[in-house]
Structures are given as structure tokens and as C-alpha cells.
Amino acid sequence: MATGSVTVIGAGEIGAALALVLADSGRRVELVEPDPARREGLAARLAARHRAMAEAALARGSADAALARLRACADLDQTAPAPDLVIEAGPEQAAIKRAILAGALARGPAPVASASSAIPVAELLPDPGAQRRCLNAHPVNPPTIIRLVELAPAPATAPETVDAVARILAGAGFRPVRLGRAVPGFVFNRLQGAVLREAYRLVAEGVIDVAGLDQVVSEALGPRWALSGPFETAELNTPGGIAAHAARMGPAYAAMGRARGETSPDWPEELVAEVARQRRAILPAAQIPDRVRWRERALSRLMAARARIMAGRAGEGE
């Protein structure tokens, strides 16, 4: 179990979930929420989310033990003065987040992480001095189940700040992924946004209806990417790897991009070579055949599990 304390500001869906996971890991958590309506019934809501964590084999202890380590309060001034980390999880409004971050920085020396879905810390705190102890820590909803968190530093974020936040989150069971810099939407929402933009266009153009679009993603693209990301998928699907995939499919994808008005849809040779180089550092070429066989077996199990889950959902709806 972890030790120490964390302050989470904001008891919405994201803030409450982060607080629960951190408390379940052993840390003392103070959850700041000025809205009494949100504080009302908080324990019952968190207990229900803890049950989902337990079903996913992600809970480290009982709900009672986690909730005993979590205290809700109305104001930051009611919290302990020296937590190991402060997480801003307020409404997705720049003015509100800016005020929360400023208050957290003034409160004490702890690193401060913003859980904003799209707003880089540098836009909220343009002063380099304020950025030193701050970074973005963007979780994926629901954080109780999907444990990846994107860590995106501002230009002046101190490396030790990134290290400290990564260490605390990893200790709670999260999977921190470090970005080289923050961009609006970070990586997850930029990828998700690209898919959603194309999805809306395809529906608007009459290519497919909403049900069909969701089916293509949930039954094909989603399972394909559940075990390997787009680069690994391209490598495993194409003899010759990344370079061969880019040569075979790149022109078609570039044509699609130009048709959508993209100004630079092509993949330059040097970029393809860099992606291939990084893939080789992750998976040596000699291991690709074994990885292909592993993926086929794992995908079979995944699809079988999905079929059981969907059958259960159909039964619940009857």
C-alpha cells in the first residue's frame, strides 16, 4: 500500500474517481468540493464505483477501507497544508481552473496537476515561475477502470515535478504516459477527436448511419486496437513492417486527407523511418512472428469475452 496524502479539488466524475483510486491505494485523500449537493451522497456513489473496480480486479482493498482514508471538505483551507500532490479536477472552464491552480500553488510546495481534458497548463498559467510545479495529468474516463494518465509538462515545468507526479500515480495503479509537451486535447482527445470528426462527416454525407458507425468501431476498429496501437497494428498486419505499410496504404490515406482539405496529408519518408526505428526499439524484427501469433490468440479470447458480455447486456435489456 502507498502512504502519504493527496488533495483533489473537484468532486465531479473525474475528481471523485481519482480520489477513490488514490485512497484505495493506501493514501489519505482530501476531496475538496464547494457544492454541498455534490458532497451529499458521495460515499454511496464512491462505494458503487469501488464495486466496479473490484469486478475488474483493480481494487487493492475494501470499499470501507478506501472510504475511511478519504475525507470530503468544502474548501481548500480545510485541508492539510502539506500533501504530496494536489490535483485540480474542477469544471472544464479556464477561469475556474486558473483560480484553482493559483490557490493550490499558494497553499504549499506540493506539485500541482491539472486533470483538464483539453487545456494545457501553459494557457492557464502563462508565468514560467508558476509552471515550475505544475503539469497536466489527463486521465481517461472512467479513471477507476481505465488507468492510463497522460502527463504533459508546460514549457517551464521542472523535470522533478513530472517525476514526482508519475511516481505517485504509478504507485496508485495508474499507467503514466509522458508527453514531450502539451498540446490542446493532449494525445487521447486529439485521436478521439479525429475519429469523431470523420464519424460526423460520414453520417452527414449519408455514407453510414449512427448505428452502423458505432458497429464498425465497436466490432472492428475497437477490438483491433485494444491489444495493439495503430503503429503496432500496421506492423503486424503488413509483411515488411512499417515501411511496407506506409508504401502500400500511405497514398490512399493521403488521398483521403486531401479530399478532406488537409494541407499535409502525406507521411514523409524520414517520419516513416523514425516510426520504424522506434518500433524496432520496442520489438526486434525477429520477434514479430511470435507477436503476430500472440495477437491472434489474444484477439480470439478478447472477441469471445466480448460476445459473452454483449449477450449478457442483451439479456439485461429484456
C-alpha positions as CSV (number, residue, x, y, z in Angstrom):
1,M,0.0,0.0,0.0
2,A,1.1,3.6,-0.7
3,T,1.5,6.2,2.0
4,G,1.2,9.9,2.2
5,S,-1.6,12.2,1.2
6,V,-3.1,13.8,-1.9
7,T,-5.6,16.7,-2.2
8,V,-8.1,16.5,-5.1
9,I,-10.1,19.7,-5.9
10,G,-13.4,18.9,-7.5
11,A,-15.7,16.0,-6.8
12,G,-17.2,15.6,-10.3
13,E,-16.9,12.3,-12.2
14,I,-13.1,12.6,-12.8
15,G,-12.1,14.1,-9.4
16,A,-14.1,11.7,-7.4
17,A,-12.8,8.7,-9.3
18,L,-9.2,9.9,-9.0
19,A,-9.7,10.4,-5.2
20,L,-11.2,6.9,-4.9
21,V,-8.3,5.2,-6.7
22,L,-5.7,7.1,-4.7
23,A,-7.5,6.3,-1.4
24,D,-7.8,2.6,-2.4
25,S,-4.0,2.5,-2.9
26,G,-3.4,3.5,0.7
27,R,-3.0,7.2,0.5
28,R,-5.0,9.7,2.6
29,V,-7.1,11.8,0.3
30,E,-8.9,15.1,1.0
31,L,-11.5,15.8,-1.7
32,V,-12.4,19.5,-1.9
33,E,-15.9,20.2,-3.3
34,P,-17.7,23.5,-2.5
35,D,-21.0,22.3,-3.8
36,P,-23.0,20.7,-0.9
37,A,-25.2,18.8,-3.4
38,R,-22.1,17.0,-4.8
39,R,-20.9,16.2,-1.3
40,E,-24.3,14.7,-0.4
41,G,-24.3,11.0,-1.0
42,L,-20.6,11.0,-2.1
43,A,-19.8,7.9,0.0
44,A,-22.5,5.8,-1.6
45,R,-21.5,6.8,-5.1
46,L,-17.9,6.0,-4.4
47,A,-18.8,2.7,-2.9
48,A,-20.6,1.8,-6.1
49,R,-17.6,2.7,-8.2
50,H,-15.4,0.7,-5.9
51,R,-17.5,-2.4,-6.6
52,A,-16.8,-1.9,-10.3
53,M,-13.1,-1.7,-9.5
54,A,-13.3,-4.9,-7.6
55,E,-15.1,-6.6,-10.5
56,A,-12.2,-5.6,-12.8
57,A,-9.7,-6.9,-10.2
58,L,-8.3,-3.4,-9.8
59,A,-9.3,-2.8,-6.1
60,R,-6.5,-3.2,-3.6
61,G,-8.7,-3.3,-0.5
62,S,-12.3,-3.0,0.6
63,A,-14.5,0.0,-0.1
64,D,-14.8,0.7,3.6
65,A,-11.0,0.9,3.9
66,A,-10.7,3.2,0.9
67,L,-13.5,5.5,2.1
68,A,-12.0,5.6,5.6
69,R,-8.9,7.2,4.1
70,L,-11.0,9.8,2.1
71,R,-12.4,13.0,3.6
72,A,-14.6,15.4,1.8
73,C,-14.4,19.1,2.7
74,A,-15.9,22.3,1.3
75,D,-12.8,24.5,1.0
76,L,-9.1,24.1,0.3
77,D,-8.3,25.9,3.6
78,Q,-9.8,23.0,5.4
79,T,-7.2,20.6,4.0
80,A,-3.9,19.6,5.4
81,P,-1.2,22.1,4.4
82,A,1.5,19.7,3.0
83,P,0.1,17.0,0.8
84,D,2.4,15.1,-1.6
85,L,0.3,16.1,-4.6
86,V,-2.6,18.4,-5.4
87,I,-4.9,17.5,-8.4
88,E,-7.1,20.1,-9.9
89,A,-10.3,18.5,-11.3
90,G,-12.7,21.4,-11.5
91,P,-15.1,22.3,-14.3
92,E,-13.6,22.5,-17.8
93,Q,-13.6,26.3,-17.7
94,A,-10.3,28.1,-18.0
95,A,-11.2,30.9,-15.5
96,I,-12.2,28.3,-12.8
97,K,-9.2,26.1,-13.4
98,R,-6.9,29.1,-13.3
99,A,-8.2,30.2,-9.9
100,I,-8.0,26.7,-8.5
101,L,-4.4,26.3,-9.7
102,A,-3.4,29.6,-8.3
103,G,-4.9,28.7,-4.9
104,A,-3.2,25.4,-4.9
105,L,0.2,26.9,-5.6
106,A,-0.2,29.5,-2.9
107,R,-1.2,26.8,-0.4
108,G,2.1,25.0,-0.2
109,P,5.1,23.4,-2.0
110,A,3.4,20.3,-3.4
111,P,3.4,19.6,-7.2
112,V,0.0,20.5,-8.8
113,A,-1.5,18.5,-11.6
114,S,-4.5,19.7,-13.7
115,A,-6.8,17.0,-14.9
116,S,-8.1,19.2,-17.7
117,S,-9.3,17.3,-20.8
118,A,-8.1,19.8,-23.3
119,I,-6.5,22.9,-21.8
120,P,-2.7,23.0,-21.4
121,V,-1.3,24.3,-18.1
122,A,0.7,26.9,-20.0
123,E,-2.7,28.5,-21.1
124,L,-3.9,28.6,-17.6
125,L,-0.6,29.7,-16.0
126,P,1.5,31.7,-18.5
127,D,4.0,32.7,-15.9
128,P,7.0,30.4,-16.1
129,G,7.5,30.6,-12.4
130,A,4.1,29.3,-11.7
131,Q,4.5,26.5,-14.3
132,R,7.6,25.0,-12.5
133,R,5.4,22.9,-10.1
134,C,2.5,22.3,-12.5
135,L,1.7,20.0,-15.3
136,N,-1.3,18.4,-17.0
137,A,-2.3,14.9,-15.8
138,H,-5.1,13.9,-18.1
139,P,-6.9,10.7,-17.1
140,V,-9.2,8.7,-19.3
141,N,-12.8,8.4,-18.2
142,P,-13.6,6.3,-16.1
143,P,-10.2,6.5,-14.3
144,T,-11.4,3.8,-11.8
145,I,-11.2,1.3,-14.7
146,I,-9.1,2.8,-17.4
147,R,-5.9,3.6,-15.6
148,L,-3.8,5.5,-18.3
149,V,-2.9,9.1,-17.5
150,E,-1.2,11.5,-19.9
151,L,1.5,13.6,-18.3
152,A,2.1,16.8,-20.3
153,P,4.6,19.4,-18.9
154,A,4.3,23.1,-19.5
155,P,7.4,24.7,-21.1
156,A,8.8,25.6,-17.6
157,T,7.7,22.5,-15.7
158,A,10.6,21.2,-13.6
159,P,11.6,17.6,-14.5
160,E,11.4,16.7,-10.8
161,T,7.7,17.7,-10.9
162,V,7.0,15.3,-13.7
163,D,8.9,12.5,-11.9
164,A,7.1,13.1,-8.6
165,V,3.6,13.1,-10.2
166,A,4.5,10.0,-12.3
167,R,5.7,8.2,-9.2
168,I,2.6,9.0,-7.1
169,L,0.2,8.0,-9.8
170,A,2.1,4.8,-10.7
171,G,2.0,3.9,-7.0
172,A,-1.8,4.1,-7.1
173,G,-2.0,1.8,-10.1
174,F,-2.2,4.3,-12.9
175,R,-0.1,4.0,-16.1
176,P,1.5,7.4,-16.7
177,V,2.4,8.1,-20.3
178,R,4.8,11.1,-20.6
179,L,4.2,13.5,-23.4
180,G,7.1,15.6,-24.7
181,R,4.9,18.7,-24.5
182,A,1.3,19.7,-24.0
183,V,-1.0,20.4,-27.0
184,P,-4.7,21.2,-26.8
185,G,-6.5,17.9,-26.2
186,F,-3.3,16.1,-25.5
187,V,-3.0,12.8,-27.4
188,F,-6.0,10.8,-26.4
189,N,-8.5,13.5,-27.2
190,R,-6.7,14.5,-30.4
191,L,-7.0,10.9,-31.7
192,Q,-10.6,10.6,-30.4
193,G,-11.4,14.0,-31.9
194,A,-10.1,12.9,-35.3
195,V,-12.2,9.8,-35.3
196,L,-15.3,11.7,-34.2
197,R,-14.8,14.4,-36.8
198,E,-14.7,11.8,-39.6
199,A,-17.6,9.9,-38.0
200,Y,-19.8,13.0,-38.1
201,R,-18.8,13.7,-41.7
202,L,-19.6,10.2,-42.8
203,V,-23.1,10.4,-41.2
204,A,-23.7,13.8,-42.7
205,E,-22.7,12.6,-46.2
206,G,-25.1,9.6,-45.9
207,V,-22.3,7.1,-46.1
208,I,-23.5,5.3,-43.0
209,D,-26.0,5.8,-40.2
210,V,-25.2,6.2,-36.5
211,A,-25.8,2.6,-35.6
212,G,-23.6,1.3,-38.4
213,L,-20.8,3.7,-37.5
214,D,-20.9,2.6,-33.9
215,Q,-20.9,-1.0,-35.0
216,V,-17.8,-0.5,-37.2
217,V,-15.9,0.9,-34.3
218,S,-17.1,-1.4,-31.5
219,E,-16.9,-4.6,-33.5
220,A,-13.8,-3.9,-35.7
221,L,-11.6,-0.9,-35.0
222,G,-12.0,-1.0,-31.2
223,P,-11.1,-4.7,-30.8
224,R,-8.2,-4.4,-33.3
225,W,-6.7,-1.5,-31.4
226,A,-7.5,-3.0,-27.9
227,L,-4.4,-5.1,-28.0
228,S,-2.0,-3.0,-30.1
229,G,-2.0,0.6,-31.1
230,P,-2.1,1.9,-34.7
231,F,1.6,1.6,-35.4
232,E,2.0,-1.9,-34.0
233,T,-1.2,-3.0,-35.8
234,A,0.2,-1.7,-39.1
235,E,3.5,-3.5,-38.4
236,L,1.8,-6.8,-37.5
237,N,-0.6,-6.7,-40.4
238,T,1.9,-6.0,-43.2
239,P,4.8,-8.2,-44.2
240,G,7.8,-5.8,-44.3
241,G,6.5,-3.8,-41.3
242,I,6.0,0.0,-41.0
243,A,7.8,1.0,-44.2
244,A,5.9,-1.6,-46.3
245,H,2.6,-0.5,-44.8
246,A,3.4,3.2,-45.5
247,A,4.2,2.4,-49.1
248,R,1.1,0.3,-49.6
249,M,-1.5,2.3,-47.7
250,G,0.1,5.8,-47.3
251,P,-1.0,7.1,-50.8
252,A,-4.7,6.0,-50.2
253,Y,-4.7,7.7,-46.7
254,A,-3.1,10.8,-48.2
255,A,-5.8,11.0,-50.9
256,M,-8.5,10.7,-48.2
257,G,-6.8,13.6,-46.3
258,R,-6.6,15.8,-49.4
259,A,-10.3,15.2,-50.0
260,R,-11.0,16.5,-46.5
261,G,-8.9,19.6,-47.2
262,E,-5.8,18.6,-45.2
263,T,-2.7,20.6,-46.3
264,S,-0.1,18.0,-45.5
265,P,-1.6,14.5,-45.6
266,D,1.5,12.6,-46.7
267,W,3.8,10.7,-44.5
268,P,7.4,11.9,-45.2
269,E,10.0,9.2,-45.7
270,E,12.0,10.4,-42.8
271,L,9.0,10.3,-40.5
272,V,8.2,6.7,-41.6
273,A,11.8,5.8,-40.9
274,E,11.7,7.3,-37.5
275,V,8.4,5.4,-36.6
276,A,10.0,2.2,-37.9
277,R,13.2,2.9,-35.8
278,Q,11.1,3.4,-32.6
279,R,9.1,0.2,-33.3
280,R,12.4,-1.8,-33.7
281,A,13.5,-0.5,-30.3
282,I,10.2,-1.7,-28.8
283,L,10.0,-5.1,-30.7
284,P,13.0,-6.5,-32.5
285,A,12.2,-7.7,-36.0
286,A,13.0,-11.3,-35.1
287,Q,10.1,-11.3,-32.5
288,I,7.4,-10.0,-34.9
289,P,6.2,-13.5,-36.0
290,D,5.8,-14.5,-32.3
291,R,3.9,-11.3,-31.6
292,V,1.6,-11.9,-34.6
293,R,0.7,-15.3,-33.2
294,W,0.2,-14.0,-29.7
295,R,-2.1,-11.3,-31.0
296,E,-4.2,-13.8,-32.9
297,R,-4.7,-15.9,-29.8
298,A,-5.3,-12.9,-27.6
299,L,-7.8,-11.4,-30.1
300,S,-9.7,-14.7,-30.1
301,R,-10.1,-14.6,-26.4
302,L,-11.0,-10.9,-26.4
303,M,-13.7,-11.4,-29.0
304,A,-15.1,-14.4,-27.1
305,A,-15.2,-12.4,-23.9
306,R,-16.9,-9.5,-25.8
307,A,-19.5,-11.9,-27.2
308,R,-20.3,-13.1,-23.6
309,I,-20.6,-9.5,-22.3
310,M,-22.8,-8.4,-25.2
311,A,-25.0,-11.5,-24.7
312,G,-25.4,-10.5,-21.1
313,R,-26.3,-7.0,-22.0
314,A,-29.0,-8.2,-24.3
315,G,-30.4,-10.4,-21.5
316,E,-30.4,-7.5,-19.1
317,G,-32.4,-5.4,-21.6
318,E,-35.1,-8.0,-22.0
